[in-house]
Amino acid sequence: MRVMTHGWTLARVASLTSAEALTEPLDRFVDIVEVASDEALAAHPRALLHLARALEPAQRLTRRSAALDRLAGLIGAEDRLHLEISAERAIDLARSGELDIPEQIARDVLAARVTNDLVARARAREALGRVLAWRGDEMSARAASRTLLEAAEEYAALGCTEWQAFALFWRGNSVFYQRGDLAAAEAAMREALDMFAPHSPRRGVVLTFLSEILTMRGDWAGVDGLLDEAAELADRHDDAVVRAYASWQYARIASITGDAEGTERFLAETERHRADWFDFTSGSTYLADAAELLDRVGRRDAAEDYLRRAVERGPDDEFVLQAQASLLARRGDPVQALAALRALTRAPWLEVRLTWRRTVLSAYASLRAGYPDAGMLAARALEQAAELGDPRIALIGESELMSVLLPLAASAGSPIAELLLAPPGGFIVRLLGHASVRRDGADVAMPAGVAGAVVRLIALHPGGLDVEVVVDTFWPDLPAADGRRRLRSALGRLRSRAGELIVRDQSRLSLADSWVDAWAFRVAADRAMAGVGQTRGPLAAAALALWTGELLPTDPYESWAVGPREQLRRRRIELLDLVADEAAARGSLDEARFALEQAIEADPYDDTRYLKVAGHLMALGRREPARRMLQRAVAALADLGLEPSPDIRRAMVELALAPVSPGRTSN
């Protein structure tokens, strides 16, 4: 939309105060100032400064820099406008991630003490606050908070409400948000929005950043409202930055909610609005984030392409390093991922608001690498998310990984995980490894004998069991009436200990609302086996994370447990083979070896797995472990009275070994 400029002259534009100029539309300055001759501008140089500042909200940085350069060339060396030019340049450099140079410029302006330099000082103080916030350490963050608040107060004294509001926004975003104080960040951003004029060009950027906070909480309706307003402002001001940031945020939401097509579509929309924001400020961050968003929804090739572009642009950029570590943790070499994540944790610019996410990625990489601390790390990630105000932030932001890790965190003793895992007011029932029942973070003592066994039997059947089936299982030799009486007695004892853990619907008994590890494992395993392409490996790993031991080991001889136990054992072996094949295809040989060795422990008489492990070890240059693995195969076959297979013999020859006797004696 063009703004009528009738009655406006260059002299009138130049006569505006800074506060007045901030409320004028950009087109007014463009139509009058940008087209003016150098001779005319030399008489009214402040008009160029107003133009440069009007170009700032939409980050039209090329034109803004040109206006500042033109102004600097038109004024004398002693003109105090140089201080204001320096302050504007410091703000631009701080926006682009430069630190030392803009800090020095800002401090020089603040030290100049020229009469009536209040605007330059306020702008320099804002630039200094931005630099200090970028540094990321605790001391700099505290200094940034003070400095930006001082800048806002100076702006208020000058009547520059637009700048005052934006300084408060930067304090909310760069200090509170980055340090993990989401409540203070939201309050600061909403305070800034209340101060802006309804159609201020600065509102749009604030709306997109505020929507990011609401996204972390899963407030989708709130996000839509903010981004709708941002889109209206972007159209009103032809603002490519706000259009791009809004599309970028929609891509983030699509990725979080598992919408792969939406993620790709919104990222493409973001790139259609490339402008100076991409070339001078947020380009590397965007490319790195796009790689993570696409990797989360399984668009691996597209993710790698974005990461390649990010690395080419900024190989040492912190957001690029984060993206590299994230992709490794999800689908790459888990050991390399852990090393990369540890390096990130030691970095001084670590954003506290994202600490939980790095811990989640570390937990997932540890799980894939076969390390025992995955559950402990997952529990810590939930604690870190809780420190931001709500542990569900972790479940919203990394739902796929947390669905895998939440049971591990609960097993590691996390009360947060247990509350999130169980249905509201429901039970957590474990049948794998060690049978137990918990509710509201506390153990539920099961009665001994048949009463406890009834719980375990019914827990094996998601749809429940008919009363007559339960009676026949435990009292097959008693008359039906006697069996039902004993069942009522057992259920009475159970109710006195566990409350309404078993519920009856006419003739059917079933568990009350519960999370049952064996059910979850079976569902996750079926999903993995039915998966296609690159999705199968991650789905299999997710299922295996639920396996904490054999089904009902305390009921080894109960006929009703034998069949389900064998079914789940075989399904686990299938998943381990799937994970091993997928990892080997990616070249993650240690990950493949770990999965195969677990499968060998569960099924020691399949020599093909020994061969695969030996092959992976040889590829890794570990000849001696490969030799020992083949000898284990020979020993296992000898237990069955079998000779080594031709493939085993051939592999041993390749290792320059002769087949050896297992050297074992029978008892």
VEXDREN-2710 file (C-alpha; in Angstrom, 1 decimal):
% VEXDREN-2710
k/r/px/py/pz
1/MET/0.0/0.0/0.0
2/ARG/1.4/3.4/-1.0
3/VAL/1.1/6.3/1.4
4/MET/0.2/9.8/0.1
5/THR/3.1/12.2/0.6
6/HIS/1.3/15.4/-0.5
7/GLY/2.4/18.3/1.6
8/TRP/5.6/16.5/2.7
9/THR/9.0/17.9/1.9
10/LEU/12.5/16.7/2.6
11/ALA/12.8/19.5/5.1
12/ARG/9.7/18.4/6.9
13/VAL/10.9/14.8/7.1
14/ALA/14.2/16.0/8.4
15/SER/12.5/18.1/11.1
16/LEU/10.8/15.1/12.6
17/THR/12.0/14.0/16.0
18/SER/13.1/10.4/16.4
19/ALA/9.9/9.7/18.3
20/GLU/7.8/11.2/15.6
21/ALA/9.7/9.5/12.8
22/LEU/9.1/6.1/14.3
23/THR/5.3/6.4/13.8
24/GLU/5.5/7.4/10.1
25/PRO/5.2/4.7/7.4
26/LEU/8.2/3.6/5.5
27/ASP/6.8/4.6/2.1
28/ARG/6.9/8.3/3.2
29/PHE/10.6/8.1/3.6
30/VAL/11.2/6.1/0.5
31/ASP/9.1/8.4/-1.7
32/ILE/10.8/11.5/-0.4
33/VAL/14.3/10.6/0.9
34/GLU/15.6/7.7/-1.2
35/VAL/14.9/9.6/-4.5
36/ALA/16.4/12.9/-3.3
37/SER/19.7/14.2/-4.7
38/ASP/22.9/14.3/-2.6
39/GLU/22.8/18.1/-2.8
40/ALA/19.3/18.2/-1.3
41/LEU/20.2/15.6/1.3
42/ALA/23.3/17.5/2.4
43/ALA/21.0/20.3/3.5
44/HIS/18.7/17.9/5.4
45/PRO/20.9/14.9/6.4
46/ARG/18.7/13.7/9.3
47/ALA/16.2/12.6/6.7
48/LEU/18.5/9.8/5.7
49/LEU/18.8/8.7/9.3
50/HIS/15.0/8.5/9.6
51/LEU/15.0/6.5/6.4
52/ALA/17.6/4.0/7.8
53/ARG/15.6/3.6/10.9
54/ALA/12.4/3.1/9.0
55/LEU/14.1/0.3/7.1
56/GLU/15.1/-1.6/10.3
57/PRO/11.8/-3.4/11.3
58/ALA/11.6/-5.5/8.1
59/GLN/15.4/-6.0/8.1
60/ARG/15.9/-4.3/4.8
61/LEU/19.5/-4.3/5.8
62/THR/21.1/-3.7/2.4
63/ARG/19.1/-0.5/1.8
64/ARG/19.6/0.5/5.4
65/SER/23.3/0.1/5.2
66/ALA/23.3/2.1/2.0
67/ALA/21.4/4.9/3.6
68/LEU/23.8/5.1/6.5
69/ASP/26.8/5.0/4.1
70/ARG/25.3/7.8/2.1
71/LEU/24.6/9.8/5.2
72/ALA/28.2/9.3/6.5
73/GLY/29.5/10.6/3.2
74/LEU/27.4/13.8/3.2
75/ILE/28.2/15.1/6.7
76/GLY/31.4/16.6/8.2
77/ALA/33.8/14.6/10.3
78/GLU/32.7/16.5/13.5
79/ASP/29.0/16.2/12.9
80/ARG/27.4/14.5/15.9
81/LEU/25.2/12.5/13.6
82/HIS/28.2/10.2/13.3
83/LEU/27.5/9.0/16.8
84/GLU/23.9/8.0/15.8
85/ILE/25.2/6.3/12.7
86/SER/27.7/4.3/14.8
87/ALA/24.9/3.3/17.2
88/GLU/22.8/2.1/14.2
89/ARG/25.7/0.1/12.8
90/ALA/26.3/-1.5/16.2
91/ILE/22.7/-2.7/16.3
92/ASP/23.0/-4.2/12.8
93/LEU/26.2/-6.0/13.7
94/ALA/24.7/-7.3/16.9
95/ARG/21.7/-8.6/15.0
96/SER/24.0/-10.6/12.7
97/GLY/25.8/-12.3/15.6
98/GLU/28.9/-10.2/15.6
99/LEU/30.1/-9.6/19.2
100/ASP/33.4/-7.9/19.8
101/ILE/33.1/-5.1/17.1
102/PRO/29.6/-3.9/18.0
103/GLU/30.3/-4.1/21.7
104/GLN/33.3/-1.8/21.2
105/ILE/31.3/0.6/19.0
106/ALA/28.5/0.7/21.5
107/ARG/30.9/1.4/24.4
108/ASP/32.6/4.1/22.4
109/VAL/29.3/5.9/21.8
110/LEU/28.3/5.6/25.4
111/ALA/31.7/7.1/26.5
112/ALA/31.5/10.0/24.0
113/ARG/29.4/12.2/26.4
114/VAL/28.5/14.7/23.6
115/THR/25.8/17.2/24.5
116/ASN/22.3/16.2/23.5
117/ASP/23.4/12.7/22.3
118/LEU/20.5/11.0/24.2
119/VAL/19.2/9.1/21.2
120/ALA/22.6/7.8/20.2
121/ARG/23.2/6.7/23.7
122/ALA/19.9/4.9/24.0
123/ARG/20.5/3.1/20.7
124/ALA/24.1/2.2/21.7
125/ARG/22.8/0.8/25.0
126/GLU/20.3/-1.4/23.1
127/ALA/23.1/-2.7/20.9
128/LEU/25.3/-3.4/23.9
129/GLY/22.4/-5.3/25.6
130/ARG/21.9/-7.4/22.5
131/VAL/25.6/-8.3/22.3
132/LEU/25.7/-9.2/26.0
133/ALA/22.6/-11.5/25.5
134/TRP/24.3/-13.2/22.6
135/ARG/27.3/-14.1/24.7
136/GLY/25.1/-16.5/26.6
137/ASP/26.9/-17.0/29.9
138/GLU/25.1/-16.2/33.2
139/MET/27.1/-13.0/34.0
140/SER/26.5/-11.6/30.5
141/ALA/22.8/-12.5/30.6
142/ARG/22.4/-10.5/33.9
143/ALA/24.2/-7.6/32.4
144/ALA/22.1/-7.8/29.2
145/SER/18.9/-7.7/31.3
146/ARG/20.0/-4.5/33.1
147/THR/21.3/-2.9/29.9
148/LEU/18.2/-3.5/27.8
149/LEU/16.0/-2.3/30.7
150/GLU/18.1/0.9/30.9
151/ALA/17.7/1.3/27.1
152/ALA/14.0/1.0/27.4
153/GLU/13.9/3.6/30.2
154/GLU/16.0/6.0/28.1
155/TYR/13.7/5.4/25.1
156/ALA/10.7/6.2/27.4
157/ALA/12.2/9.4/28.5
158/LEU/12.7/10.4/24.8
159/GLY/9.1/9.5/24.0
160/CYS/10.2/6.7/21.6
161/THR/7.6/4.2/22.6
162/GLU/8.2/1.9/19.6
163/TRP/11.9/1.5/20.5
164/GLN/11.0/1.2/24.2
165/ALA/8.7/-1.7/23.4
166/PHE/11.3/-3.4/21.2
167/ALA/14.0/-3.2/23.9
168/LEU/11.6/-4.9/26.3
169/PHE/10.9/-7.5/23.7
170/TRP/14.6/-8.2/23.2
171/ARG/15.0/-8.5/27.0
172/GLY/12.2/-11.0/27.0
173/ASN/13.5/-13.0/24.0
174/SER/17.3/-12.8/24.3
175/VAL/17.5/-12.9/28.1
176/PHE/14.5/-14.6/29.7
177/TYR/13.6/-16.9/26.9
178/GLN/17.1/-18.1/26.1
179/ARG/17.7/-18.6/29.8
180/GLY/14.6/-20.7/30.2
181/ASP/12.3/-18.4/32.1
182/LEU/9.3/-18.8/29.8
183/ALA/6.8/-17.0/32.1
184/ALA/9.0/-13.9/32.3
185/ALA/9.7/-14.0/28.5
186/GLU/6.0/-14.2/27.7
187/ALA/5.2/-11.4/30.1
188/ALA/7.9/-9.1/28.5
189/MET/6.7/-9.9/25.0
190/ARG/3.1/-9.2/25.8
191/GLU/4.1/-6.0/27.6
192/ALA/5.8/-4.9/24.4
193/LEU/2.8/-5.8/22.2
194/ASP/0.6/-3.7/24.5
195/MET/2.9/-0.7/23.9
196/PHE/3.1/-0.9/20.1
197/ALA/0.7/0.9/17.9
198/PRO/-1.9/-1.5/16.4
199/HIS/-0.3/-1.5/13.0
200/SER/3.3/-1.0/14.1
201/PRO/5.7/-2.8/11.7
202/ARG/7.6/-4.1/14.7
203/ARG/4.6/-6.1/16.1
204/GLY/5.0/-8.8/13.5
205/VAL/8.4/-10.1/14.6
206/VAL/7.3/-10.0/18.3
207/LEU/4.2/-12.0/17.4
208/THR/6.3/-14.7/15.7
209/PHE/8.7/-15.0/18.6
210/LEU/5.9/-15.2/21.1
211/SER/4.3/-17.9/19.1
212/GLU/7.4/-20.0/19.6
213/ILE/6.9/-19.9/23.3
214/LEU/3.3/-21.0/22.9
215/THR/4.4/-23.8/20.6
216/MET/6.6/-25.2/23.3
217/ARG/3.5/-25.5/25.5
218/GLY/1.4/-27.0/22.7
219/ASP/-1.0/-24.0/22.7
220/TRP/-2.0/-24.4/19.1
221/ALA/-5.0/-22.1/19.2
222/GLY/-2.9/-19.4/20.7
223/VAL/-0.2/-19.8/18.1
224/ASP/-2.7/-19.6/15.3
225/GLY/-4.1/-16.3/16.6
226/LEU/-0.7/-14.8/16.9
227/LEU/0.5/-15.9/13.5
228/ASP/-2.8/-14.8/11.8
229/GLU/-2.2/-11.3/13.1
230/ALA/1.5/-11.5/12.0
231/ALA/0.4/-12.4/8.5
232/GLU/-2.0/-9.4/8.3
233/LEU/0.8/-7.1/9.4
234/ALA/3.2/-8.7/6.9
235/ASP/0.8/-8.0/4.1
236/ARG/0.2/-4.5/5.3
237/HIS/3.9/-3.6/5.3
238/ASP/5.1/-6.0/2.6
239/ASP/7.3/-7.5/5.2
240/ALA/9.3/-10.6/4.0
241/VAL/10.8/-11.2/7.4
242/VAL/7.5/-11.7/9.2
243/ARG/6.1/-13.8/6.3
244/ALA/9.2/-16.0/6.5
245/TYR/9.3/-16.2/10.3
246/ALA/5.6/-17.1/10.3
247/SER/6.1/-19.9/7.7
248/TRP/9.1/-21.1/9.6
249/GLN/7.1/-21.3/12.8
250/TYR/4.3/-23.3/11.0
251/ALA/7.0/-25.7/9.8
252/ARG/8.2/-26.2/13.3
253/ILE/4.6/-27.0/14.5
254/ALA/4.1/-29.4/11.6
255/SER/7.4/-31.2/12.5
256/ILE/6.4/-31.4/16.2
257/THR/3.0/-32.9/15.3
258/GLY/4.5/-35.4/12.8
259/ASP/3.2/-33.8/9.6
260/ALA/6.0/-34.5/7.1
261/GLU/4.3/-33.0/4.1
262/GLY/3.3/-29.8/6.1
263/THR/6.9/-29.5/7.3
264/GLU/8.2/-29.5/3.7
265/ARG/5.5/-27.2/2.4
266/PHE/6.1/-24.5/5.1
267/LEU/9.9/-24.7/4.7
268/ALA/9.5/-24.1/1.0
269/GLU/7.2/-21.2/1.8
270/THR/9.8/-19.8/4.1
271/GLU/12.5/-19.9/1.4
272/ARG/10.1/-18.1/-1.0
273/HIS/10.4/-15.1/1.3
274/ARG/14.2/-15.0/1.4
275/ALA/15.5/-11.5/1.9
276/ASP/18.2/-9.8/3.9
277/TRP/17.1/-11.8/6.9
278/PHE/18.5/-14.9/5.2
279/ASP/21.7/-13.4/3.9
280/PHE/22.7/-11.3/6.9
281/THR/21.1/-12.6/10.1
282/SER/19.2/-15.9/10.4
283/GLY/20.2/-17.9/7.3
284/SER/22.4/-20.4/9.0
285/THR/20.0/-20.8/11.9
286/TYR/17.2/-21.4/9.5
287/LEU/19.1/-24.0/7.4
288/ALA/20.2/-25.9/10.5
289/ASP/16.7/-25.8/12.1
290/ALA/15.1/-27.0/8.8
291/ALA/17.5/-30.0/8.8
292/GLU/16.3/-30.9/12.3
293/LEU/12.6/-30.4/11.5
294/LEU/12.8/-32.6/8.4
295/ASP/14.9/-35.3/10.2
296/ARG/12.3/-35.5/13.0
297/VAL/9.5/-36.4/10.5
298/GLY/11.7/-38.9/8.6
299/ARG/12.6/-36.8/5.5
300/ARG/16.2/-37.9/5.9
301/ASP/17.5/-37.0/2.4
302/ALA/16.0/-33.5/2.6
303/ALA/17.4/-33.1/6.1
304/GLU/20.9/-34.0/4.9
305/ASP/20.6/-31.5/2.1
306/TYR/19.6/-28.7/4.4
307/LEU/22.4/-29.6/6.8
308/ARG/25.0/-29.6/3.9
309/ARG/23.9/-26.1/3.0
310/ALA/24.1/-25.0/6.6
311/VAL/27.6/-26.4/7.0
312/GLU/28.7/-24.7/3.8
313/ARG/27.4/-21.4/5.1
314/GLY/28.7/-21.6/8.7
315/PRO/30.6/-24.8/9.8
316/ASP/31.3/-23.4/13.2
317/ASP/27.9/-21.8/13.8
318/GLU/26.4/-23.1/17.0
319/PHE/23.0/-23.9/15.5
320/VAL/24.7/-25.9/12.7
321/LEU/26.7/-27.8/15.3
322/GLN/23.4/-28.5/17.2
323/ALA/21.8/-29.8/14.0
324/GLN/24.7/-32.1/13.2
325/ALA/24.5/-33.6/16.7
326/SER/20.8/-34.0/16.5
327/LEU/20.9/-35.9/13.2
328/LEU/23.6/-38.2/14.5
329/ALA/21.6/-38.9/17.7
330/ARG/18.5/-39.8/15.8
331/ARG/19.8/-41.9/12.9
332/GLY/23.6/-41.6/12.7
333/ASP/26.4/-43.1/14.7
334/PRO/25.2/-42.8/18.4
335/VAL/28.8/-42.8/19.8
336/GLN/29.7/-39.8/17.6
337/ALA/26.4/-38.2/18.6
338/LEU/27.2/-38.4/22.3
339/ALA/30.6/-36.8/21.7
340/ALA/29.0/-34.0/19.7
341/LEU/26.3/-33.5/22.4
342/ARG/28.9/-33.4/25.2
343/ALA/30.8/-30.7/23.2
344/LEU/27.6/-28.7/22.9
345/THR/26.9/-28.9/26.6
346/ARG/30.3/-27.4/27.4
347/ALA/29.8/-24.4/25.1
348/PRO/29.3/-21.1/26.8
349/TRP/26.4/-20.1/24.6
350/LEU/24.3/-23.1/25.6
351/GLU/20.6/-21.9/25.7
352/VAL/19.1/-23.1/28.9
353/ARG/15.6/-23.4/27.3
354/LEU/17.0/-26.2/25.0
355/THR/19.0/-28.1/27.7
356/TRP/16.2/-30.6/28.1
357/ARG/16.3/-31.3/24.4
358/ARG/20.0/-32.1/24.3
359/THR/19.5/-34.4/27.2
360/VAL/16.7/-36.2/25.4
361/LEU/19.0/-36.6/22.4
362/SER/21.8/-37.9/24.6
363/ALA/19.4/-40.4/26.2
364/TYR/18.2/-41.6/22.8
365/ALA/21.8/-41.9/21.5
366/SER/22.8/-43.8/24.7
367/LEU/19.9/-46.2/24.2
368/ARG/20.9/-46.8/20.6
369/ALA/24.6/-47.3/21.7
370/GLY/23.6/-49.8/24.3
371/TYR/24.7/-47.7/27.3
372/PRO/22.9/-48.2/30.6
373/ASP/22.3/-44.5/31.4
374/ALA/19.5/-43.8/28.9
375/GLY/16.8/-44.0/31.5
376/MET/18.6/-41.8/33.9
377/LEU/19.2/-39.2/31.2
378/ALA/15.6/-39.3/30.1
379/ALA/14.5/-38.7/33.7
380/ARG/16.9/-35.7/33.9
381/ALA/15.4/-34.3/30.6
382/LEU/12.0/-34.3/32.2
383/GLU/13.3/-32.5/35.3
384/GLN/14.9/-29.9/33.0
385/ALA/11.6/-29.4/31.1
386/ALA/9.8/-29.1/34.4
387/GLU/12.2/-26.3/35.4
388/LEU/10.9/-24.4/32.4
389/GLY/7.4/-24.6/33.8
390/ASP/6.0/-27.9/32.5
391/PRO/7.6/-31.3/32.0
392/ARG/5.2/-31.9/29.1
393/ILE/7.4/-29.5/27.1
394/ALA/9.6/-32.5/26.5
395/LEU/6.7/-34.7/25.3
396/ILE/5.4/-31.9/23.0
397/GLY/8.8/-31.0/21.6
398/GLU/10.2/-34.5/21.1
399/SER/7.1/-36.7/21.1
400/GLU/8.6/-39.6/19.1
401/LEU/11.8/-39.8/21.2
402/MET/10.0/-39.3/24.5
403/SER/7.5/-42.1/23.7
404/VAL/10.5/-44.3/23.6
405/LEU/12.3/-42.9/26.6
406/LEU/9.4/-42.2/29.0
407/PRO/9.1/-45.8/30.2
408/LEU/12.9/-45.9/30.7
409/ALA/12.7/-42.7/32.8
410/ALA/9.9/-44.3/34.8
411/SER/12.0/-47.4/35.3
412/ALA/14.8/-45.2/36.5
413/GLY/12.6/-43.9/39.2
414/SER/11.4/-40.6/37.7
415/PRO/8.1/-39.6/39.4
416/ILE/7.5/-37.2/36.6
417/ALA/7.7/-40.0/34.1
418/GLU/5.3/-42.2/36.0
419/LEU/2.7/-39.4/36.2
420/LEU/3.0/-38.8/32.5
421/LEU/3.0/-42.5/31.6
422/ALA/0.0/-43.6/33.5
423/PRO/-3.6/-42.6/32.5
424/PRO/-5.0/-39.9/34.9
425/GLY/-5.6/-41.7/38.2
426/GLY/-4.6/-45.0/36.6
427/PHE/-2.0/-47.7/37.2
428/ILE/1.4/-48.6/35.8
429/VAL/1.6/-52.4/35.4
430/ARG/4.9/-54.0/34.6
431/LEU/5.1/-57.7/33.5
432/LEU/8.6/-57.6/31.8
433/GLY/11.6/-58.3/34.0
434/HIS/9.8/-57.8/37.3
435/ALA/6.1/-57.8/37.9
436/SER/4.9/-54.7/39.7
437/VAL/2.0/-52.3/40.0
438/ARG/2.3/-48.6/40.8
439/ARG/-0.1/-45.8/41.2
440/ASP/0.5/-42.1/41.8
441/GLY/4.2/-42.7/42.2
442/ALA/3.9/-45.4/44.8
443/ASP/4.1/-49.2/44.8
444/VAL/0.8/-51.1/45.1
445/ALA/1.4/-54.2/47.2
446/MET/0.0/-57.2/45.5
447/PRO/-1.4/-60.1/47.6
448/ALA/0.4/-63.4/47.4
449/GLY/-1.0/-66.5/45.8
450/VAL/-3.9/-66.6/43.4
451/ALA/-5.1/-63.0/44.0
452/GLY/-1.8/-61.6/42.7
453/ALA/-1.7/-64.2/39.9
454/VAL/-5.2/-63.1/38.7
455/VAL/-3.8/-59.6/38.1
456/ARG/-0.9/-61.0/36.1
457/LEU/-3.1/-63.2/34.0
458/ILE/-5.7/-60.5/33.2
459/ALA/-2.8/-58.1/32.5
460/LEU/-1.7/-60.3/29.6
461/HIS/-5.0/-59.7/27.8
462/PRO/-5.8/-56.1/26.8
463/GLY/-9.5/-57.0/26.2
464/GLY/-9.8/-58.8/29.6
465/LEU/-11.1/-62.3/30.2
466/ASP/-14.4/-64.0/30.9
467/VAL/-14.9/-65.0/34.6
468/GLU/-15.3/-68.6/33.6
469/VAL/-11.9/-68.6/31.8
470/VAL/-10.3/-67.3/35.0
471/VAL/-12.0/-69.8/37.1
472/ASP/-11.0/-72.7/34.8
473/THR/-7.4/-71.5/34.8
474/PHE/-6.9/-71.5/38.5
475/TRP/-9.5/-74.1/39.8
476/PRO/-10.0/-76.5/36.9
477/ASP/-10.9/-79.4/39.2
478/LEU/-13.4/-77.6/41.4
479/PRO/-17.1/-77.4/40.7
480/ALA/-17.9/-74.1/38.9
481/ALA/-19.7/-72.6/41.9
482/ASP/-16.8/-73.3/44.2
483/GLY/-14.4/-71.8/41.7
484/ARG/-16.4/-68.6/41.4
485/ARG/-16.6/-68.4/45.2
486/ARG/-12.8/-68.6/45.4
487/LEU/-12.4/-66.0/42.7
488/ARG/-14.7/-63.6/44.6
489/SER/-12.6/-64.2/47.7
490/ALA/-9.3/-63.5/45.7
491/LEU/-10.8/-60.3/44.2
492/GLY/-11.9/-59.2/47.6
493/ARG/-8.3/-59.5/49.0
494/LEU/-7.0/-57.7/45.9
495/ARG/-9.5/-54.9/46.3
496/SER/-8.4/-54.3/49.9
497/ARG/-4.8/-53.9/48.8
498/ALA/-5.0/-52.3/45.4
499/GLY/-8.5/-50.7/45.2
500/GLU/-10.3/-51.0/41.9
501/LEU/-7.3/-52.5/39.9
502/ILE/-9.6/-55.2/38.4
503/VAL/-13.0/-54.1/37.2
504/ARG/-15.9/-56.3/36.2
505/ASP/-18.3/-55.6/33.4
506/GLN/-21.1/-58.2/33.6
507/SER/-19.1/-61.5/33.1
508/ARG/-15.8/-60.0/32.0
509/LEU/-12.8/-59.0/34.2
510/SER/-10.3/-56.5/32.9
511/LEU/-7.7/-54.0/34.2
512/ALA/-8.7/-50.5/35.2
513/ASP/-7.2/-47.7/33.2
514/SER/-3.5/-48.7/33.1
515/TRP/-0.3/-48.5/31.2
516/VAL/1.0/-52.1/30.7
517/ASP/4.6/-52.5/29.5
518/ALA/3.9/-55.8/27.7
519/TRP/0.9/-54.3/25.8
520/ALA/3.0/-51.3/24.9
521/PHE/5.8/-53.5/23.7
522/ARG/3.5/-55.7/21.6
523/VAL/1.9/-52.6/19.9
524/ALA/5.2/-50.9/19.2
525/ALA/6.7/-54.2/17.9
526/ASP/3.8/-54.7/15.5
527/ARG/4.1/-51.1/14.3
528/ALA/7.8/-51.6/13.6
529/MET/7.4/-54.9/11.7
530/ALA/4.6/-53.3/9.6
531/GLY/6.8/-50.2/8.9
532/VAL/8.4/-49.4/5.6
533/GLY/11.8/-48.0/4.5
534/GLN/13.7/-45.9/6.8
535/THR/10.9/-45.8/9.4
536/ARG/11.4/-49.4/10.5
537/GLY/14.7/-49.1/12.3
538/PRO/13.6/-46.2/14.6
539/LEU/10.3/-47.9/15.2
540/ALA/12.1/-51.1/16.2
541/ALA/14.4/-49.2/18.5
542/ALA/11.4/-47.6/20.1
543/ALA/9.8/-51.0/20.8
544/LEU/13.0/-52.5/22.1
545/ALA/13.3/-49.6/24.6
546/LEU/10.2/-51.0/26.3
547/TRP/11.9/-54.4/26.9
548/THR/13.2/-54.6/30.5
549/GLY/13.4/-58.4/30.8
550/GLU/11.5/-61.7/30.1
551/LEU/7.8/-61.7/30.5
552/LEU/6.7/-62.8/34.1
553/PRO/9.9/-64.5/35.2
554/THR/8.3/-65.2/38.5
555/ASP/5.8/-67.4/36.8
556/PRO/8.2/-69.7/34.8
557/TYR/6.0/-72.8/34.8
558/GLU/2.5/-71.3/34.6
559/SER/0.9/-72.7/31.4
560/TRP/-1.0/-69.4/30.9
561/ALA/2.3/-67.4/30.8
562/VAL/4.4/-69.8/28.6
563/GLY/2.8/-69.0/25.3
564/PRO/2.8/-65.2/25.6
565/ARG/6.3/-65.3/27.0
566/GLU/7.6/-67.1/23.9
567/GLN/5.7/-64.9/21.5
568/LEU/7.2/-61.7/23.0
569/ARG/10.7/-63.3/23.1
570/ARG/10.6/-64.2/19.4
571/ARG/9.2/-60.8/18.5
572/ARG/12.1/-59.1/20.4
573/ILE/14.6/-61.2/18.5
574/GLU/13.0/-60.1/15.2
575/LEU/13.3/-56.5/16.3
576/LEU/16.9/-56.9/17.2
577/ASP/17.6/-58.3/13.8
578/LEU/15.8/-55.5/12.1
579/VAL/17.7/-52.9/14.1
580/ALA/21.0/-54.6/13.3
581/ASP/20.3/-54.7/9.6
582/GLU/19.2/-51.1/9.4
583/ALA/22.2/-49.9/11.4
584/ALA/24.6/-51.9/9.3
585/ALA/23.0/-50.4/6.1
586/ARG/23.8/-46.9/7.6
587/GLY/27.4/-47.9/8.5
588/SER/26.7/-47.7/12.2
589/LEU/28.5/-51.0/12.9
590/ASP/28.8/-50.8/16.6
591/GLU/25.1/-50.2/16.9
592/ALA/24.5/-53.2/14.7
593/ARG/26.9/-55.3/16.7
594/PHE/25.2/-54.4/20.0
595/ALA/21.8/-55.4/18.6
596/LEU/23.1/-58.7/17.3
597/GLU/24.8/-59.6/20.5
598/GLN/21.6/-59.2/22.4
599/ALA/19.9/-61.4/19.8
600/ILE/22.6/-64.0/20.3
601/GLU/22.0/-64.0/24.1
602/ALA/18.4/-64.7/23.5
603/ASP/18.9/-67.2/20.7
604/PRO/22.4/-68.6/20.9
605/TYR/22.1/-71.3/18.2
606/ASP/21.8/-69.2/15.0
607/ASP/25.3/-69.0/13.6
608/THR/24.4/-66.3/11.1
609/ARG/24.4/-63.7/13.8
610/TYR/27.8/-64.7/15.0
611/LEU/29.1/-64.3/11.4
612/LYS/27.6/-60.9/11.1
613/VAL/29.1/-59.7/14.3
614/ALA/32.5/-61.1/13.3
615/GLY/32.2/-59.3/10.0
616/HIS/31.3/-56.0/11.6
617/LEU/34.3/-56.3/14.0
618/MET/36.6/-57.1/11.2
619/ALA/35.4/-54.0/9.3
620/LEU/36.1/-52.0/12.4
621/GLY/39.7/-53.5/12.6
622/ARG/39.1/-55.6/15.7
623/ARG/40.5/-59.0/14.7
624/GLU/40.8/-60.5/18.2
625/PRO/37.1/-59.8/19.2
626/ALA/36.1/-61.2/15.8
627/ARG/38.0/-64.4/16.5
628/ARG/36.4/-64.8/19.9
629/MET/33.0/-64.3/18.4
630/LEU/33.6/-67.1/15.9
631/GLN/34.8/-69.4/18.7
632/ARG/31.6/-68.7/20.6
633/ALA/29.7/-69.8/17.5
634/VAL/31.7/-73.1/17.4
635/ALA/31.0/-73.6/21.1
636/ALA/27.2/-73.0/20.7
637/LEU/27.0/-75.4/17.8
638/ALA/28.9/-78.0/19.8
639/ASP/26.3/-77.8/22.5
640/LEU/23.9/-79.2/19.9
641/GLY/26.4/-81.8/18.7
642/LEU/26.9/-79.9/15.4
643/GLU/30.1/-79.1/13.5
644/PRO/30.9/-75.5/12.4
645/SER/29.1/-74.5/9.3
646/PRO/31.1/-73.9/6.0
647/ASP/30.5/-70.2/6.5
648/ILE/32.0/-70.3/10.0
649/ARG/35.0/-72.3/8.7
650/ARG/35.5/-69.9/5.8
651/ALA/35.4/-66.9/8.2
652/MET/38.0/-68.5/10.5
653/VAL/40.3/-69.2/7.5
654/GLU/40.0/-65.5/6.6
655/LEU/41.2/-64.7/10.1
656/ALA/44.1/-67.1/9.5
657/LEU/42.7/-69.5/12.2
658/ALA/42.1/-73.2/12.1
659/PRO/38.8/-74.5/13.5
660/VAL/39.4/-75.3/17.1
661/SER/37.6/-77.6/19.5
662/PRO/35.3/-75.6/21.8
663/GLY/37.2/-77.1/24.7
664/ARG/34.2/-77.6/26.8
665/THR/33.3/-80.6/28.9
666/SER/29.8/-81.7/29.9
667/ASN/28.9/-82.1/33.5
END
